[in-house]
Amino acid sequence: PRGPSPPPVALDATSPGVAGWVEAALAGLERMEWRMVGYEPTPSGQADHTRPLYVFSNPNELIESLRQRYRRDVAPHLGVDAASARKRRRDDDAGGHATRSST
């Protein structure tokens, strides 16, 4: 028979390891959502509720931070080395059209 399950671990985006990276990625996705900030005004100055206004912050800094944490906290557990991660990124940047040699 198995013993009692260990208590759940409280994780947040600052926790190390794979689970911490997952929490950071989920929190990052929330930060990357479009946010409604109001409505366009009508010619009379009233809010036009059929024309909402949204803002979206540049996500590049957040994406790079998540990539760095992935390389540090996740990739070692998956046996992914830095060279293959860089190649995969180049392939992704090329739209997945990179070719592989058969040597």
Legacy VTK file of the C-alpha trace (Angstrom):
# vtk DataFile Version 3.0
C-alpha trace
ASCII
DATASET POLYDATA
POINTS 103 float
0.000 0.000 0.000
1.089 3.512 -0.738
1.508 6.090 1.954
-0.370 9.357 2.075
0.122 11.750 -0.785
2.469 14.635 -0.120
0.790 17.987 0.451
0.383 20.137 -2.649
3.231 22.525 -3.290
2.321 26.178 -3.561
3.733 27.418 -6.853
3.925 30.813 -8.376
5.749 32.378 -11.288
8.895 32.784 -9.158
9.159 29.078 -8.281
12.139 27.311 -9.857
11.931 24.307 -12.139
9.451 23.084 -14.707
6.335 23.783 -12.640
7.494 27.341 -11.933
8.104 27.898 -15.646
4.600 26.644 -16.450
3.118 29.039 -13.890
5.196 31.904 -15.346
4.059 31.023 -18.881
0.405 30.981 -17.839
0.781 34.300 -16.023
2.523 35.670 -19.118
-0.340 34.604 -21.360
-2.707 36.592 -19.163
-0.434 39.641 -19.442
-0.439 39.311 -23.240
-4.214 39.504 -23.576
-5.842 42.485 -25.217
-7.355 44.758 -22.545
-10.469 46.832 -23.103
-9.867 50.396 -21.915
-13.100 52.080 -22.909
-15.177 53.016 -25.916
-14.784 55.308 -28.888
-16.745 58.512 -28.437
-19.663 59.327 -30.687
-19.690 62.747 -32.408
-21.692 64.027 -29.416
-19.031 62.787 -27.003
-20.987 59.851 -25.577
-19.389 56.415 -25.337
-20.238 54.264 -28.361
-20.719 50.842 -26.758
-20.570 49.185 -30.185
-16.930 50.365 -30.621
-14.740 49.203 -27.747
-11.111 50.343 -27.509
-8.339 47.890 -26.637
-4.645 48.065 -25.782
-1.954 45.444 -26.185
1.551 45.771 -24.768
4.580 44.617 -26.720
5.174 41.039 -25.467
8.796 40.668 -26.670
10.439 41.223 -23.262
8.094 38.721 -21.623
8.660 36.161 -24.394
12.449 36.464 -24.079
12.224 36.093 -20.306
10.178 32.909 -20.715
12.685 31.573 -23.273
15.550 32.175 -20.851
13.689 30.442 -18.019
12.853 27.562 -20.366
16.522 27.089 -21.220
17.479 27.280 -17.548
14.610 25.444 -15.808
12.921 23.159 -18.351
15.314 22.125 -21.113
17.776 20.354 -18.790
14.959 18.070 -17.577
14.067 17.202 -21.166
17.608 16.580 -22.345
17.418 19.540 -24.736
20.773 21.175 -25.289
21.280 24.834 -26.154
22.377 24.126 -29.748
19.238 22.161 -30.635
17.061 24.785 -28.938
18.693 27.538 -31.053
18.205 25.476 -34.237
14.554 24.901 -33.390
14.149 28.656 -32.846
15.760 29.406 -36.243
13.440 26.850 -37.856
10.452 28.466 -36.151
11.606 31.946 -37.205
11.864 30.690 -40.803
8.225 29.635 -40.674
9.054 25.967 -40.334
10.464 25.858 -43.859
14.024 24.971 -42.905
15.353 21.857 -44.545
17.386 19.152 -42.889
20.292 17.415 -44.503
20.269 13.651 -44.664
23.946 13.216 -43.846
LINES 1 104
103 0 1 2 3 4 5 6 7 8 9 10 11 12 13 14 15 16 17 18 19 20 21 22 23 24 25 26 27 28 29 30 31 32 33 34 35 36 37 38 39 40 41 42 43 44 45 46 47 48 49 50 51 52 53 54 55 56 57 58 59 60 61 62 63 64 65 66 67 68 69 70 71 72 73 74 75 76 77 78 79 80 81 82 83 84 85 86 87 88 89 90 91 92 93 94 95 96 97 98 99 100 101 102
